[in-house]
Amino acid sequence: MTIETWSGKRPASAVEEMIEETGICLKRPNNEDSLSDVDGDGNLGAEFALETGNICKDSENYVKWQKTISKVVQSVVSIHFTQVASFDSEPPLVSEATGFVVDSSVGIILTNRHVVGAGPFVGYAVFDNHEECDVTPIYRDPVHDFGFLKFDPKKIKYMKIEALELKPTLARVGSEIRVVGNDAGEKLSILAGFISRIDRNAPEYGEMTYNDFNTEYIQAAASASGGSSGSPVVNIDGYAVALQAGGSTEASTDFFLPLDRVLRALKCVQNNEQITRGTIQTQFLLKPYEECRRLGLTSGREDEARRMFPDKIGLLVATTIIREGPVDEKMKEGDALISINGELISSFIQVDNILDQNVNKEIEILVQRGGVDHTIKCEVGDLHKITPDRYVEVCGASFHELSYQMARPYALPVRGVFLCSASGSFDFDAKEKVGWIIDAIDNLETPNLDTFIDVMQRIPDRKRVSVRYHHMTDQHSPQVTSIYIDRHWYRDLRVYKRNDITGVWDYKNIGKPLPAEAIEPSTARIVDIPINNPDISKLSHSLCAVTSICAVPIDSLPADSHKTSGLIVDAEGGYVIVSRTVISHDCLDVLVTIADSIMIPAEVVFLHPTQNYAVVRYDPSLIDAPLVTPKLSTQRLKRGDKAHFVGYTFNSRVVTAETHVTDISSVSIPSNIIPRYRATNLEGIFIDCNVSTKCNSGILADDDGTIRALWLSFLGERQESREKMYLMGLDITECLDIIEILRKGKKPKVSIVDAEFGSLSILHARIRNVPESWIKRMENESENRVQFIPATRVSYTTDTVNLEAGDVILSVNDKLVKSMSDLEGIAAASDDPTIPEHLKFKVVRAGEVNELDIRLVDVHETDRLVVFGGCLLQRPHHAVRQTMLNLPSEVYCTYRGDSSPAAQYGIYATNFITHVNETPTPDLDSFLETIKAISDNTYCKMRLVSFDNVPFAISLKTNYHYFPTGQLRKNLDSNQWIQEEFNC
């Protein structure tokens, strides 16, 4: 025997020619009889050894497999799909999987149930020649991991579609098989293996997710991965003997679903018959005879079973019995299943067959319990009736009836309202999103979905109601909380119903939301802060809690709720100053709470573009409480000044401490990878106080109660799944101009030099050639810190004269710039005609002193969003302009849905859309005008530019049923946000 070896690759044609001429056996180093085109470049190999001499049937085996695979690949498709909405604990997602044609004339594809999903599905199939066609779900099994997709065979014009024949009886231990699919998202992958078991219990994939049960599984070692779900498992004759379903993450073990029930369901579909599915709401496991004996199986029953089923290793044993199910209190856990209707049972296939044929009929079950036979009579239930086929969306969350799939692991009765998308008003726990059951709302029981819908229809918008709920994993701990009913951002109460004919979930809106109830004035008692200083103790009369509820992810900020304290700066006018960490924009709801007693709505009246504070206003006529307008200092704090710290801890407790100012310095908060609001050009106040690090808000005051500074949280960079927060003080003098304008009943605005500044020591100023005369002047006139202020970053602008990064600022309008406060902008009423358009800067640039006329900028807060393809588009907000040197377009993606066409086809947050169907889209108006002309379920070409200025193009398919086009626009006169939908 001679051996020829090579490393690298050889063309497939050369390898095949060598096989034909020499009759060789091709072997991988690990002795697997397989060759694959790993990279799709037409070359085979990596490292192979060619054995010549003794030609055995290995070469014949290879040739036969090659012919089989060549035929099989004509049936295999890559499925690109979206599970549109959260349903039955499965989150919305975009993914890829595999399927194969089982009926080429009608157009039926078999794949996994976890691909088809229990909820809304949108997808398309890619055939071997890369032709595509839409697929719609026509069946998903309630329990077993298979489902059918339908396609139009006429849409495939350039290849002959081959259907694989299902042969479940050919799955035998020791059979050589191939898994032909799209492993790990590759277009085509062929994985080899041998069947090692055909009687494995269904694998467990974890809690709160889909799991198959009550069926045998086939086990093999083929090392398949994610994208191979739904692949055919074929034998050498080209028959599908099993369906790839899952695998182990700890070993190269794969799990295949037997095709017995699949074949029955397929025949029902082909004959237009109903696929009946019966259940007694009991989970069985196959347990070996040894364990069955320990559970009480008699030797007589064991002898009988071994004699009747010599190839079986045990019996089916009841492990979970659903409460209130057909056999509740009749069958017990640990019962060994002997027979049903007189037929001795050895496999799940028999059980399924009997139950499916006897839906709504009575059967007789014989079990053995503790060595005693027990006969049980019960009616077989309809498995489809306990599998949800509708859900309701309301207040930003979605709900459906508790499913058998979710109830089974905890033996719960299959009833109740299951919260399948815990968001919006029903976002109970940030760490636990899945598994909640709603028991009552507004003190009304909600035992089922219809009752829940009826209760929700009666609750007015903006009302706070109590909710009683519990988690499936903890039946002993009911919880009660209050929630804010949001029927204005989330207007619709929408019910979706599955349509197995069209494959689409049809929906209808049920009634209009009830308007908010009128708010009556309320009284509240305000408790003084427990401290000996009476002036400090009375500051509780000037403090309140501020809650923001955001439903729309705008300006690259998530749709979250936040709570902190605010300082009432004008009790008569109802003005409250609060951190922009909580009030990042005005596309949200604001609630002010007085003395933990009264909660009333408020509106955002001012957002400072750089200094991290906002002002909200409540209606003071709604509050009958001794609120006090505090005295605000007109003197800036200095290092070493003493102060009283009054703070709110993260759990809203008031704490106090005496402290002093340790430092006042320029602060540069790091930017986030995705630009979003952050404070800039700050003079941060730092104090020597341990309790301040535990407080996300508060104030600094003198002994007489005069407010000297605000203690605020500042949003920083995102670190993994956590938000970085900075805590520091902001001198109250920074806010005085704005407060005074508001007290006069006018609308304030701040005109700024749109650049970021830092701090430069005298040493580094000399290195940058700052003239000595300016250095002497700085040293003589500085009070707090001797420093120069350089420009560190300049926002996007079209101005020909502007600051540049690295400029050292000497003066503005001939005033020496000693600190950030000298560059904070000009605050004035929006109608003030005296606001200058430019400021005269003197800067050191490239070692020379330059005089520049720099234009003042009014920061434009976001007032419009366009929704298309599941992504939110807006004018690039200020944080984007602060970061970029140029803007490719004024159409900026700030968010995309996880299951949206935008996610499926490749639009990312921070992308700019420049063209649609080759039509330029420089702004939102032109973009909206262009996309309105695009029909539903059609492709459009889009040209985009990434945040890194890399242009690219995609084609996106519209889906207006689930992802309509619309916009959210702010009415600048009424300050109300108006929703519009264009293709509902």
Secondary structure, DSSP 8 states (H G I E B T S, - for coil): -EEEEEES-EEHHHHHHHHHHH--EEE-TT-------SSSSSEE-SEEEEEESS--HHHHHHHHHHHHHHHHTTTEEEEEEEE-S-BTTB--EEEEEEEEEEETTTTEEEE-HHHH-SS-EEEEEE-TTS-EEEEEEEEE-SSSS-EEEE--GGG--SS------B-GGG--TT-EEEEEE-GGG-S-EEEEEEEEEEEEE-----TTS----SSEEEEE-----GGGTT-EEE-TTS-EEEEEEEE-SSSS-EEEE-SHHHHHHHHHHHTT-----EE-SEEEEEEEHHHHHHTT--HHHHHHHHHH-TT--EEEEEEEE-TTSTTTTTS-TT-EEEEETTEE--SHHHHHHHHHH-TTSEEEEEEEETTEEEEEEEE-EEGGGGS--EEEEETTEEEEE--HHHHGGGT--S-SEEEEE--GGG---SS--S-EEEEEETTEE--SHHHHHHHHHHS-TT-EEEEEEEETTEEEEEEEEEEE---SSS---EEEEE-TTTSSEEEEE-S----------EE------SSS-HHHHGGGGGEEEEEEE--S--TT--S-EEEEEEEEEETTTTEEEEETTT-SSSSSEEEEEETTTEEEEEEEEEE-SSSSEEEEEE-GGGEES------B-SS---TT-EEEEEEEETTS-EEEEEEEEEEEEEE-----SS------SEEEEEE--SGGGGEEEEEEE-TT--EEEEEEEEEEEEETTEEEEEEEEEEGGGGHHHHHHHHTT--EEEEE--EEE--B-HHHHHHTT--HHHHHHHHHH-SS---BEEEEEE-----SS---TT-EEEEETTEE--SGGGGS-EEEETT-TT--SEEEEEEEETTEEEEEEEE-EE-----EEEEETTEEEES--HHHHHH-S--S-S-EEEEE-TTSHHHHHT--TT-EEEEETTEE--SHHHHHHHHTTS-TT-EEEEEEE-TTS-EEEEEEE--TTTS--EEEEEETTTTEEEEEES--
